[in-house]
Amino acid sequence: MRNHRRLLTAIALSGALAAGMAAAEDTSYSYVRVLDGSASVVSSGGDGAEPLELNQPLLTGDRIVVAASSRLEVVLADRTRLRLDAGSTAVLRAVAFSADATDRATRLQLAGGTLQLSVDENAQGDELPRIDLPNATVYVQDVGDLSVATLGGDSSEVVVRRGFVEIATERGSTLLRAGEAARITGARWATTRLVSAPPADAFERWARALENEGSTRRSGYVDDRLAYASANLDDYGTRVT
């Protein structure tokens, strides 16, 4: 499996360098774009965890575990950006247009910790991403930025900075808009309480800095739809035509 992932890394980087002529709905691999610290991955059906590396591709069913005092960013095959804070665990249940599967919609599971998602107008899929929490499901309804977290004691939190989402529990659904937060309490028949969004914490500020860097640092060699994902490829050499 380790050698297989190294081969996929080379394929993913080569594909990104040539992506200037990519079609609107090309399949690709999700990959680790930023890794601050350390993290590991457990493959679906795998025997154990393997250390994650920068630029490493990720496959459908992979379980990502972020170590203490660490953070990472994954560019998903559907072109949304997934970020995980220290001590977080998330599973790529399905990723739209991932080259290893046929899924047309993205489904993420947050088993614990904090997840931040940035979805822009270039996102691919028949619908926008879905995030499964232990006691609720979050359906992204518009391009934007949101954070979800497990708080312990059968509680979860969703914060929307831009766009809006639908939160579904066994009691029903609730719309959450930009500038709002929701506290979801209870393992079964969870209650959802809307409050004002809290100030951005250190993890959100880190995510915002990545977005700002990605929007200003463009490689200039690829289609605008892939500019964020490929911005750091300039570090790997100079394009020759």
N, C-alpha and C positions, 0 to 999 in steps of 0.2 A: 504493500500500500504506500509506503514511504517513497519508493522510486516512482510509482505511478503518479503521485502528487507532484514530484519534481518535474516529471514530463509535462504535466498539465500546467505547471508554472511557466515553463518555456513557451508552451502553446498560447497561454493567456497573454503573456507579454508580447509575443510576436503578433497576435491578433490585434492587440490594442494599438500597436505601432502602425498597423495597416488599416485602422478603422476609419480613416478619413472618407473612404468610399463605402462605408457600411450602409446596409439597408436599414429602414426604420425599425424592423422587427427581427434583427439578427439574433441568433442564440449566442450565448457566451457563458463564461464561468464567473460566479461570484468570487471575490478575492480580497485578501487583507491588504488594505491600502495604507493604513497607519497602525503601528503597534508600539505603544509606549509601555514597556515592561515585558511581561510574559503572559502567555495564554496557551491553552491546549484545545485539541479537538478530538472528539470521539465519533468515529464514523458509524453510520447506521449499520448494524450488524457486525461492527468491529469488536476486537478483543480488548482494547484498552485505549488510553489517551496517548496522543502524540503531540509534541510541542508544535505550536503554530509559528510560522515564519512570515516575514514581510513578503508581500506579493503572492503568498500561497493561495491557490484556488480552493474553494469550498464547494461541497457537493450537497445535493438534496439529502436531508436526514442528518446532516452533521450537527453535533452538539458542541457548542463553543463554551469554554469555561475560562473566565478571565481571573488571573491571580490577583492577590491583594496588592494595592498600590499600583495597579496597571489599568490601561484602557486600550481599546482598539476601535478601529473603524473598518467596516467591510462595505465595499461597493458591490451591491447585489447585481445579479444578471439582469434584473428589470430596471437597473439604473437608479434605484433609490439607495440612500446611504443609511446604513445601520451602525450605531455606535453603542458600545457596552462599557459600563463603568466597572470599577474594581469590584471583584467578588461576584460578578454577575454570571448567570448561565442562561443561554438561549439556544433554541433548536430551530434549524431551517427546515420546517415541515414541508414547505413547497416554495419554489421561487420561479416566478414567471420567466419563460424563455431561457432557463438554465439548460446548458448543452447536454446535461446528463439525464434529463427528464422531459416530459411533455406538458408540464403544468402551464396554465395560462393565467394563473393568479398566484400572488405571494401570500404565504401564511407563516407567521413567525410565532414561536412560543417562548415566553419569558418564564423560566422556571424559578428564577430568583434574581434579585439585584435591580439594576436600573438600565433601561434601554431608551435610546433616543433615535428618532427616525426623521429623516429629511426626504420629502417627496416633492419633486418638481414636475414641470410640464413635460419633461422627456421620459417620464416613467412609462414602462411598458406593462401590458397585461389587460385582460378583459375587465378587471376591476382593480381598484387600489388596494394596497396591502391590508391584511388582517393580522392583529396581534392577540394571541390567546394568553390571558392571565389566569392564575389559579382560580379566581372567582368571577371572571368576566371576560368578554370578548370585545375588542376595540376594532371597529371598522373605519378605516380612513375614508373620508368622503370628499376630500378636496386636497389639492396640493398644499403643502405646508410643513410645519415642524411640530413635533410633539414628543413628550417624554412619558414613559410608563415605568412604574416601580412597584415592587412588592415590599410591604412594610412590616411583615410579620404579624402574627396574631390574626390571620385571615383578613388582612386589609391590603388594599392596593390603591395606587394613586395614578391619575392621568392628568397631565398638564398640556394644554394646547397653546402654542405661541402664535401659530399662523395656520389658517384653514379651519376645518372643523371635522369632528369625528362623531360616530355613534357608538355608545357603550351599551352592550346587551348583557343582561343577567337573567336569571330565572323569573325575576319580577317584571321584566319588560325592558324597554330601551330608553336611553336618554341622549339627547344631542348636547355636545360640548363644543363651544366655539372659542375662537382666539381670545386669549386673556382670561380664560376660565380654567378651573381645575375641578376634579371630582375625586372624592374619597369613597371608595367602595369597601363595604364592611360586611363580613359574613362569608362562611364557606358555602352555604346553600341559601337560596333566596336572599342574596346579598342586597343591601340597601345602597343607594347611590346618592351622595350629598354634594351639591354644587357649591363651590366657593371661588373667590378670586384667586387667580394664579399667583403663586409666591414669586419673589424675586429669583432670577436665575442663579443657580448654585454653581460651584466650581466646574462640575461636569458639563453643564449646559454652556458655560462660558468657553470651555475647551471645544465643544462641538461647534459653537458659533465661530470660533477662531478658525477652525478647519474650513468651514463654509466660506468665510471671507477670503482665506488664502486660496482656496480652490477657484473662486470666482475671479480673482485678480491675476493668478499665476496660470496662464494658459500656454500650452505647448505651441499653438499656432500651426500645427501640422494635421490636425484631425477635425472632423465635423464638430460643430458647436454642441451637438447633443451629447458628445462624449468628452467634452473639454474638461469637466471636473475630474472624471476618472483617470484621464491621461495626463493631467497637469504635471505630475511628478516624474513622468517618463523622461523629461529633459535631463534628469540626473544620470541617465544611462547612456548618454552619447549624443551625437549630432546627426540629424537627418541629412542624407546626401541624395540629391535627385539627379 
